[in-house]
């Protein structure tokens, strides 16, 4: 999981929890990244590659484990406004495991598959963030794209897909392309919803938006003024009208209250307004974010 956050803001937030510094309780170098676990009072956080300025993180309140700390994590459940009862859920990117743990609590009978490329992240989630696999919730140590490709070839489908994988400065470029999104479409049905965690400001924003638009047509663009993340919500069939979203929010809000998800506030925030340059080129396997950044 990744939350866009300024280092100074992070430190200020930590100070609010009653300590002048975060205690480092775990550090290791995995095959993919530096992993650090810090704690301030009851707040425990997972950070990746801190020395390079990256801010991948999950935080939990160890005395309030159900509470989702970050806006973007809570925003990931806005897809329930389109599919309120998912039974086959796929999460790409584990982090500390907050999203799949919430899903398994909400839908104990659902099958939840999690794909995480870094085995060390899985171990840290289990040791420090209370993550446990169950008979219905499994972690696959794999790259998300070939996992999705193989699932599509087998004819498997999921009705809720969360893309929350980050590497370095942004999403791995092979998971941003039109070809990848076509592979995601292959594991979706008309009732499925795709929820993708991206950034609300990025040099790739226009290209990324055009790519999703070409793959899915109209999609919901979900932003909050308090977050640097945006959530893209898409499905294969036409998006539901706002009145239906409001009704769903009213039906589900009590279930999500204990996770601190303000679902009733979300329908008015889901926008289909085009706020990107539609003339920008879509991202493909041949035209990648790396190429874009080198060309800018």
N, C-alpha and C positions, 0 to 999 in steps of 0.2 A: 504494500500500500504506500502511496505517496501523498503527502500534503505539502503544498507550496507554502513555505513559511520563511520569514526573515529571521536570521539568527538572533538579532536583538529582540524581536518580538517573542521568540522562543524563550530566551533567558528571562525576559520580563514576566512571561506567563509562569515560568517556573518559580520565580520569586514570590508570586501571589500565593503559592502553596506552602509558604512558611519556612523557607530555607534559602540561604544565600547562594547555594550552589547545588548542582545535581551530583549525586554520588554515582560513580560508575560501578555497577555491580557485575558487569560481564563485558569482555572484549574478545573478539577473535577475527582472524582473517580467513574468509572462506575462499573458494575457487573464484568467486565472482565479485566480492566486495569486502570492505571492513564492516563488521557488525558490532554495534555498541548498545548496551542496555543500561539506562540510567534510571535513577529514582529520586524523587523529591517528595517527602512526606508519603502520601498514599498514591501518588501518581508515578507510574512506571512507563517508560518510553523505549521504543526500539528505533534506532537511527542507523542509517547506512552511510558509509563513506564521509563521516563528519569532517575529516581533515581536508577533503576536497570541496567542501561547501554544499554537498548534496544533503537533502533533508528528508529522505524517505523515512517515514516513521509511523508507528502505531503507538498510541498511549492508552493505558487502562487505569482506572481507579481501583486499586486492589481491594478496597472495602465496598465498592459499588461496581461489581464486575459486569452487570447488565448494561450499565450506562455507556453509551457511545460518546466518546470524548470530542471527536472532530466533526465539523459540519459535513465534510465530504463523505464520511462513513455513514452518517445519518441520511444524507442525500441519496446514497446508493439504494435505499429502500423505497424511493419514489416510484420505482418500477412496479411496485405492488398496486399502484393506481391503475395500471394497465392489465396486470395479471395478479389478482389478489390471493390465489391459492396455488402457487407453483409446487410441483411434485418431483421435478427433475431439475436440479440447480447445478450450474457450472460456475466456478469462481476461478479465474486465472490470476494468480498472485495471492500468496497467503499473508505476508506480513506477520503480524501477531495473531491473526485469526479472528479478529472481531466480527467481520462480516459473516463468515460461515458459522461461527458460534451462535450469532443472533438468528440466522436462518434455521439452524437445527433446534433452537429453543422455540421459535415461532411455529415451525412445521416439523414436529418430531417424526412424522411418517415419511417425510420427503427424502429422496436420494440426493446427496450433495457430493459432487466430485470437485476436488480442489487440485489445481495444477500449480506447482511451485518448482522453478528450475534449480533452486539452491537448497540442497539437503540441510545445510547448516541453519538456514532460516526455519525449517521445519523443527529442528531440534531446539532452537531457541524459543520458538512459539510454545512448544510443549513444556520446556523447563521454566520459563519466566512469565508466560502470558496465559497459562491455564488452558491451553488448547489440548484437546484430546480427540483422537479419532474414535468413531463409533461404528456399529455395524452398518449404519446408513450414511456415514460421512467419512470419506477416504481421501487421502492425499496421494497424488501421483507426482513423483519427482521427475519432471519432464519439462521440455519447452512447450509453451502453450500452443504455438502454431501447429507443429506436427501432431500434437494430441488432438486438436480440433479437426485437422485434416483426416486423421485415421478414423475418428468418430464418424465423420461424414461419409467416408467410404464404407463404413459398416452399417450405415443407415440409422445411426443413433441420433436422437434429438433431445434437446433440453428446452424447458419452457421458461427458464430465467437464466440468462448468461451475464455474468459480471466480468468485465475486463478491467483489471486493476494491477497491471504489471508495469513496473518501471525499471529502467536500467540506465545508469549514468545520469545524463541531464533530462532524459525524457523517456517516453515509451520506446521499447525496442523497435527499430524501424521496420523490421519484417512483420510487425503486428500493427502497422499503421496503413497498410496499402489496400488498394481496391481488391487485389487478389485475395488478401487475407479476409477482408470483410465478406467476399463471396463465399469463402470457406465457412465463415460464421453463419451466413444465411443458410447453408446446407444442413446445419444442425438445428435449425429453428422451424417451428410450425407457425400456422397463422395465429395461434394463441401465445406464442413465445414473445418475450421482451428482452432486448439487449440494453444493458446499462454499462456505459463506458466512462471511466474516470479519466479526465484530461485536465488541462489548465485553461483558465479563462483568459490569460494573456500568454502568448507564445509567438515566436517567429513562424511557427507552423500553423497558426490558428486558421487562416484562410484556406490553406491547402487541405488541412485536416477536415474542415467543415465541408468543403466541396467534395472530398472523397466519401464522407458519410452520406452526403446528399445524393451522390451518384449511385451509391450502393443501396440506399434505403428509401430514397425520396424524402418527403417531409419527415423531420424528426423533432423531438422536444429538446430544446437547449435550456438547461437548468443551471442557473447561477444564483448565488447569494452574495450580498454586499460584504458579508463577513468572511468570505472564503475566496482564496485564489484559485480554487478548483472549479471546473464546470463538469456537469454530468450530461452526457448525451444519452437520450433514451429513444430507442427505435424499435420498430416491429415490421413484420412483412405486410400486414394489412393496414388500411388507413387508421390514423390516430383517432382515439375517441374524442368526442366533444368535451368541452370544459365542464358542462353540467354533470357528465358521467364521472369525471375525475373528482368533482366535489362530493358526489354521493359516495363514491368508494372511500374517500378520505374520512367521511363521517362514520362509515361502517367500521373502518380499521383503526381509527385513532386511539381507541382505548387499548387495543392490543399492543400498540407501539409506544405507549406512554412510558412504560418502565425503561425503555431504551433511550429515552429523551429525544425521540423522533417527533418533531412537530408536524405531523402529516397534514393536518388541516390547513397549514400555511402553504403547502407545496403547490396545489393546483394553480394558483394565481402566478406562481413563479415559472411554470413550464411554458416556454415561449417557442413559437414556430417562426418568429421573425428572423429574416435573413440579415445578420449583422456582420457578414463577411464579404469579401470581394469574390464574386462568383466567376470572375474571369481567371482566377488563379488555377493553375494546373493541378489535377488530382494526383495523389501519391500512388505510385505503382512500384512493383518489384524492381523496375528499371529506373524509376525516378524517385529516389529515396530521400528521407530527411537529411541524411549525411551529405548527399549531393547538394541539397538546397542550402544547407548551412555553409558549405564551401563556396557556393556561388553567390552568397549575399555579402 
